[in-house]
């Protein structure tokens, strides 16, 4: 069965600095998708970034980028120039047909 | 498109009562997911549908829980009878295809007293 592990329950970052959130997953499949979702206090689940497993190039979306290591089954999220609005729970997710989530990392941004 | 629409946003009910949560997926999406979120257990996948057919319901915690998708634009999650431990936020999400991202509704906060 697929599992997604986020080993950092909480992280903090100074405003304007860079932070990296970790995620590992377990699968026997070769074709799948990986996502990072953000959940602010409003509880809305917001897609941050996606990565197709068949693509070697790491995905980027403005200040957000990933480090995808397929062999190591690792999928970390880097947030550059952190802003107060980045404070939220961040969930790593694996999708093939089903969609599995990690336990989340609570990110605090310090002014 | 209005996105995934869930109703109600909040529900407070007494133990033993039947609760029905509703979801309207994004038009054209053929996958629909139901999740439960709690502090203790995080985001748990309860069941998902493909083309209105339940594919995997192994996450449904007990027989008290049931889900239906009578057509492509509507799904329900029913709890009968409800118990205090069912208190959680329930999310519905839909995706265009198996390997596309899922879009979430606003969630229903259920409180069973």
Interface residues (C-beta under 8 A of the other chain):
Chain A: X31 X32 X33 X35 X43 X44 X45 X47 X50 X52 X91 X95 X96 X97 X98 X99 X100 X101 X102 X103 X104
Chain B: X31 X33 X35 X42 X43 X45 X48 X50 X55 X56 X89 X91 X93 X95 X98 X99 X100 X101 X102 X103 X104 X106 X107
